[in-house]
Amino acid sequence: MNKGVNRRTLGANILRMGFILVALVVVLFPYLWVLLSSLKSPAQLNRPSELLFEPILDNWSAVLTAEIPQNFLNSLFVGGATVAISLLVGTPAAYAIGRHRAGGRLTRFGILTSELMPPAVLVVPLFVIAFFLQINGSLLAVAASHLTFVLPVVTWFLIGFLEAVPHELEEQALVDGYGRFAAFRKVVLPQVLPGVAAAGIFGFVLSWNDLFFALILAGGQTKTLPVAIAGYNTFRGVELGEMSVAILVAVVPVLVLSFFVQKRLVRGIGGGGLKY
C-alpha cells in the first residue's frame, strides 16, 4: 500500500516539476532570444536559428553611447513623479473608501472606469490642455497623462491593504487623543507600508511601459524609453540588434522590482474588490 502511495506521490512530483520546467522555458525563452539578438551582427541576425556564433558588443556600444541613457532617465523621472503623486493622493482616497465606505460601492468601482476607456479618448483633451498651459512636449505633460491610469489603479490596490488593518488600533489611537488624520498617519499607515511600496512599484511599472501617451505628448529631448525603442523601427527596416539592447535596458529594472513584491502585487490587485 505504501509503495503504491509513494509511486503516486513520485509521479505527481515529477509531473509537477515537468509543468514548472515547461513554464520556465516559455517565460525565459523570449528574454534569452533577445539577449542573443543583442550580441549578434546584422548578418547573424538574418540567421535567427543560429545559436552558435561569436558574440559582439557593437550593439551595446551603439545604444549606450546614444540617447538611450537619457531616455532611461526620462522614463525614470516620469515614473517617479507619477508614483509620488499617485501615492500622495491615492493613499488617503483608499483609506476613505476602504475604512469608512466613502461613496459606497459606486465609488469603489467607479475609480476604475478610466481603465475601461481607450487612451485615444483622453489624449486629445490632454494635448489641448498641455498646449494652453505651454507644457506640451515636456515630461510634466507625460507624467500628468500617466496619472489618468496610474492613480485609479494605485487607489484600488491600496483599499485591500487598508481594510486588513484592525479597526481596534485606530479606535485606540482616537481614545488616546489623536485626531482622525493623526491616527491614519501614525497608526494605520505604518501597518500598510509594504503594501504602499508594492502599489508604488506596480504604478511605476504601468508608467514605465506606456508608449501611447508618451509618443504624442513628449518631445525630441523628452522621449521616454518605450518611444525610443519604437524608434528603432526605421524606414530602412528594424534595427533588431540595437532594439534588443534597448529592450533589455527597459526590462531588467522592472523584472527586479517585480520579483521583490510579487506576493503583495497579487494580494493588492485582488484586495480592492473584497468586502462588498
GUFI-95682 format. One record per residue (C-alpha): x, y, z; residue in three letters. Coordinates in steps of 0.2 Angstrom, whole numbers, plus 2048, in hexadecimal, padded with zeros to 3 digits. Layout:
BEGIN
XYZALA/...
This chain:
BEGIN
800800800MET/80E80C805ASN/8178087F5LYS/80880C7EBGLY/80681D7F4VAL/8188217F2ASN/81881D7DFARG/8098287DDARG/8118367E7THR/8218347DDLEU/8178357CDGLY/80E8447D2ALA/81E84D7D7ASN/8268497C7ILE/81784F7BDLEU/81785F7C8ARG/8298627C4MET/82685F7B2GLY/81986C7B1PHE/8248787BBILE/8328757AFLEU/8278787A0VAL/8218887A7ALA/83388E7ABLEU/83888A799VAL/828894792VAL/82C8A379DVAL/83F8A479CLEU/84189F789PHE/83C8B1783PRO/8488B978ETYR/8568AD789LEU/8528B0776TRP/8538C3779VAL/8638C1782LEU/86A8B7774LEU/8648C3767SER/86D8D1770SER/87D8C876ELEU/87C8C575BLYS/8828CE74CSER/8758D373EPRO/87A8C4734ALA/8788B8742GLN/8678C0746LEU/8618BA735ASN/8648A873BARG/8598A874BPRO/85A89674ESER/86D89674FGLU/871894762LEU/884892760LEU/88D8A275BPHE/89A8AE760GLU/8928BB76BPRO/8968CD768ILE/8928DD773LEU/8908E9764ASP/87D8EB768ASN/8808EE77ATRP/88D8FB776SER/88290476AALA/873904775VAL/87B909785LEU/88591777DTHR/87591E774ALA/86592577CGLU/85F916785ILE/86791B796PRO/85E92C795GLN/84E923790ASN/85091879FPHE/8529277AALEU/84292E7A2ASN/83891F7A6SER/83F91E7B7LEU/83A9307BBPHE/82892E7B4VAL/82691E7BDGLY/82C9257CDGLY/8229357CCALA/81292B7C7THR/81491F7D6VAL/81892C7E2ALA/8089367DEILE/7FE9267DDSER/8039207EELEU/8019317F6LEU/7EF9327EFVAL/7EA9207EEGLY/7EF91B7FFTHR/7E2926808PRO/7D59237FBALA/7D79107FEALA/7D6913811TYR/7C691C80FALA/7BE90F803ILE/7C590080CGLY/7C390581FARG/7B491081EHIS/7AB90A80FARG/7AB91C807ALA/7A091C7F8GLY/79B90A7FAGLY/79D8FD7EDARG/79B9097DFLEU/7AB9137E4THR/7B59037E6ARG/7B18FD7D4PHE/7B090E7CDGLY/7C29127D0ILE/7C69047C3LEU/7BB90B7B5THR/7CA9147ADSER/7D29037AAGLU/7C38FF79FLEU/7C690E793MET/7D290D785PRO/7E1918786PRO/7DC921776ALA/7CC92877FVAL/7D793278BLEU/7E7936781VAL/7DF944777VAL/7D894E786PRO/7E894B78FLEU/7F2952780PHE/7E796177FVAL/7E9964792ILE/7FC962791ALA/7FC96E782PHE/7F397C78BPHE/7FD97A79BLEU/80D97A78FGLN/814969796ILE/81195F786ASN/820955781GLY/826955794SER/8289477A0LEU/81B9507ABLEU/80E94D79EALA/81293B79DVAL/8129387B0ALA/8019417B1ALA/7FA9367A3SER/8009267ACHIS/7F692B7BCLEU/7E69287B2THR/7EA9157B3PHE/7F69137C1VAL/7ED91D7CFLEU/7DD9127CEPRO/7E79027CEVAL/7F19077DDVAL/7E290C7E6THR/7D98FC7E3TRP/7E98F27E7PHE/7EA8FA7F8LEU/7D88F87FEILE/7DB8E5802GLY/7EA8E980CPHE/7E28F7816LEU/7D28EC819GLU/7DD8DE821ALA/7E38EA82FVAL/7DA8E683FPRO/7CD8F4843HIS/7D28F2856GLU/7E38FA853LEU/7DB90A84BGLU/7CE90A859GLU/7DB909866GLN/7E591885EALA/7D592285ELEU/7D291E871VAL/7E4924874ASP/7E093586DGLY/7E693485BTYR/7DB93C84EGLY/7D593283FARG/7E3937834PHE/7F0935841ALA/7EA923844ALA/7EB91F832PHE/7FC926830ARG/80491F840LYS/7FA90F843VAL/7F2909833VAL/7FF90E826LEU/80E90582EPRO/8048F582DGLN/8028F681BVAL/8138FC815LEU/8188EC80CPRO/8088ED803GLY/80B9007FFVAL/81C8FB7F8ALA/8158ED7EDALA/8078F97E7ALA/8159057E2GLY/81F8F87D9ILE/80F8F27D0PHE/80B9047CBGLY/81D9077C6PHE/81C8F87BAVAL/80C8FF7B2LEU/8149107AFSER/8259087A9TRP/81C8FE79CASN/81190B794ASP/81490F782LEU/80491777CPHE/804927787PHE/816929786ALA/817928774LEU/80B936771ILE/80F941780LEU/822940781ALA/82E94A777GLY/83F94676FGLY/84994877FGLN/83B94178ATHR/838930782LYS/83692278ETHR/83D91178CLEU/82F909783PRO/82E916776VAL/841915773ALA/83F902771ILE/831904765ALA/83D91075BGLY/848902756TYR/83A8FD74AASN/84190873CTHR/83E90B729PHE/84D900726ARG/8458F2730GLY/8468EC742VAL/8578EE74BGLU/8558DE754LEU/8658DD75DGLY/8658EF764GLU/8528ED768MET/8568DD772SER/8638E677DVAL/8568F4780ALA/8498E7785ILE/8548DF791LEU/8588F0799VAL/8468F379BALA/8418E27A1VAL/84E8DE7AEVAL/8498EC7BBPRO/8378E77BAVAL/83B8D47BCLEU/8468D87CCVAL/8398E37D4LEU/82B8D77D0SER/8348C87D7PHE/8358D07E9PHE/8228D47EAVAL/81A8C67E0GLN/8108C07EFLYS/8098D17F4ARG/8058D57E1LEU/7F98C67E1VAL/7F28CA7F1ARG/7F08DD7EDGLY/7E88DA7DCILE/7DB8CE7E3GLY/7D88D77F4GLY/7D08E77EDGLY/7C08DD7E9GLY/7BE8D47F9LEU/7B28D7807LYS/7A38DD7FCTYR/
